[in-house]
């Protein structure tokens, strides 16, 4: 690598366990001089940081690299969601530029450890790509794919992602919260803070839900939405209150003739 070039790795670390890193990701870790970790506000942030540090210690030990922790900009929550996101992304892009300029010497390699796979509902890739395009110095970046929570969810429930000849939709809670339920036949739902699956009672739907996938306190729930909805709402509330955070994902699947 050109001695004047700075390089970033965007490393997919899977749902959190060191065992979910790919060999490519492990090899990339060993080349990094400085790891950037963004702290989110709220209870539970230390546990999220510790999970990243556990991965580094597991594969690299405690020396030979630096860790730089900074506060992550918080997204405002007004009625204008798109504008809130745009401002939030602008703030994060500016923060990334500051970190690269101040914490990396020419010729060094920096990295972000990103949950799951960097390409799935994580805009860090887009922000870094835009930053690299307009960066005044020499900056390149590389994406290291990771195991997604989608893969872990279906593996834990021992189901395929789709049935024979069937498409699969990957969407957000924001969409599922407002769409016509008839639109959903086989969909993985992410980022659903408001438990929008409860809109699908009486719709002949099954749900396969997972919280804290890959962690020691992983929780799995499956069954007909009509049967498990109340228990699932209770479980989500209890675990979020206990830990201060919840990462969950689920698959909604409409039953067809022959399903049991």
N, C-alpha and C positions, 0 to 999 in steps of 0.2 A: 504494500500500500504506500502511495506517495506520502512522504514524511509530513507534508503540509495538510494532508487530508484528514478530516475528522470523520468518524464513522459511527453510526448508531445501529444496534440490533434491536428489533422489536420482537421479543421472544415470547411465544405462546407457552405458558407454563401449565396449561391444563387447569382443572378445578382446584388445585392446591396441594395435593400430595406430591412429594418428590418423585414417586414412582410413575407419575403421569407425564414426566418430561420425556421427549423423544431423544434419541442419541444425537441428532443434529442440534437440538437445544443444549444438551450437556456440553457438546464440543464448542458451541458458541459462548457459553458461560465462561469457559476457560480462557477466552481471548479478551475478556472485558476488563478495562481499567477502572471504570466507575459505573455503578448502578444507581439509577435515579428512582426513588420511591416517593410517590405522592400520597400524602396523608389526607384522608377525608375527615371532615368534622363528625362528631357524634360518638356515642358510646360504641365500643367494639372496634375502633380503628386500630388499636394496638394489636389486637389479635390478627387482623388482616395483614399488618406489617410483619408480624412474627412469622406468618406463614411464608412470606417471601424470604425472610432471613433464614428460616429453616431450610429452604431449598438451597440457598447459597452455602450455608454451613455444610449441608449434606454432601455437596459435590465439590466445593472449593476450600472447605475449612474456614478459618477465621481471618486469614491474612492474604495479602497479595492483590487486594482490590479495595476500592473505597465505596462507601454507600452514602449518597447524598439524599437527605429527606427534606421535602418542602411541603408546605400546605397546598393542597389542591384547591383551585378556585371552586366556589360553590355556585351551582346554577340557581338563579332566581326562579321563583315559581309564581308567575303572573298568568293572566288570561291569555297572553300572547306567547304561546309556547315556542313558536319558531324564532321569534326575536330573542327570547331568553336563551335558547340553544346557541344562536349565532353569537351573542355577547359572551357566553360561556366558552365557546370554542376560540374566540379571539383572545380571551384571557389566557387560556391554556397554551395556545400557540406562542404567545408572547413569553410565557413562563418557560416553555421548551427552548426558545431562542436564548433566553437569559442563562439557562443551565448550560447549554452547549458553549456559549461564549465564555462563561466564567468558571466552569468546572471541568472543562476538557482542554488539554493542551493539544497543539497540532500533532497529528500522528496517533492520537489516542482513540480508544474505542469506548463508547458508552452504551448503555442498554436500559431498556424498560422491560420489566417482567409483567406481561399482560395476562389477565385471566383467560382461560380457555384458549381460543385461537384469535389472533389479532384481527382477522378479517370479519368476525361475526359480532355485530353490534358493538364495535369499539372504534370510535372515530380517531384514535391516536394515529392510525395509519394515514388517514387523509390529512390530518394536521401536520404530521412530519413530512409527508410528500410535498405539501404546499410550502412548508418551511424550507425544505431542501431546494426547491425550485427557485426561491427568491433569496436564499442565503448569500450574504456578501462574500463569505469565504468558500472553502471547498468542503462540501459535506455530502456524504453518501449514506444510504441506509439499506438494511436488508431485513426482510421479514422471515422469521422462523415459525412455521406453522405449529400449532399446538393441538392437543386433544381437546375437543369441545365438550361442554356440558351436555350437548345433545347426544353425543356418542355414549357418554357415561350413563345418562338417563336410561337409554334403551338397553344398555348392557346390564344395568342393575335390575331392571324390570324383566329382563330376558325376553324382549320382544324385538321384532324388526321395526325399522323406522316407518316403513309403509308396507301395505299388503300388496299382493301380486297385481301389477298393472296400475297401481294407485300412485297419484302424485302426493307430495308432501309440501306443506306450507310452513315456513318459519316466520313468525310474526311477533308482535309485541302486545303487552297488556293494554296499551293505549288503543290499539286497533280493536282488540277483542272486546273491550269495554263498550264500544259504540257500534260495532258492525251488526248486521242482521245475523242472528245465530245460524240461519240456514246456509250462510256462506261457508261455515266451518265444517269440514268433513274429516280431515286428518291434518292436524296442525300442532306444531311445537310452539309454545307460548313462552316468551322470555320477558323479563322486566315488568312483571305484573304485580305491582305493589298493592293494588286494590282488589285482588282475588276475583278477577272477572269471570272465572270459571263458574261462579254461582249463577250467572245468567243462563247457564246451559242445563239447568234442571228441566225435566220434561222434554228433553230433546233427543232421547235415546243415545246418550253419549257416555263413553267411558273416559276416565282420566287416569294418567300415570304421572304422578307427581314426585319430585325429589327436592329436598332441601339440603344444603351444605354437602352437595355431592362430592365424594372423594375425601371428605373430612372424617375425623373420628366420631363426630356427632351427627353423621348423615341420617336423614329421615326419609322413608319411602312410604307412599300411600298410593293405592290403586283400587279401582272398582268403578261401578256405575256412579256417575255424578250425583244422581238422585240419592244414592245410598251413603256416599262418603262426604258429601258437601259440608254438612254441619261439623263433622269430626275434623275435616281438613281446615276449616276456618278456625276452629279452636286450636289445633296444633300450630298453625301459622302464627296465631296471636301469642301463644305460650312461648314458642322458641324465640320469636323476635323480642319479646319482653325480657327473656332470660339473658340473651346474648347481646342485645342492642343492635343487631343487624341480621339480615336474612338474605341469602342468595338462593333462589329457587327457580325451578323450571318445570314445565309439565307438557304432556302430550294429550290433546283432546282428540278422540277418535269416535266417529259416529258408527254405530253398529249397523251391520248389513246382514242379510239373511244368512243364517248359518253360524253367526257369532254367538258366543255364550259368555 
